[in-house]
Amino acid sequence: MSLLLRAILMGGLAALVLQGCGQEEAAKPAESPAATAPATEAGAATGGYEPAADERVPGITLDAAALEAQMNAAKAEAEAASKAN
């Protein structure tokens, strides 16, 4: 390596070390923003983003009631299959 390239690399490394040592650690918040945000019933039940009515696509986006009905039907079907065996 040439002397000029070596000097540039060492200068950059020294600048990073000096900059990192000169800053104090930021104080961490007591609670995460997600924990302090108010949870809606739909968001808390599904655990994620609840699309608005204009964002829903029929056949792709399921509402919570339809999803719950599908889950209950699958449970009942599984129980019936296990009792038959």
WOMO-V649797 format. One record per pair of residues at least 24 apart in sequence whose C-alpha atoms are under 7 Angstrom apart, sorted by the first residue. I is the first residue (numbers start at 1). J is the second residue. Records with the same first field share a line. If there is no record, write none. Layout:
I = J ; J
This chain:
none
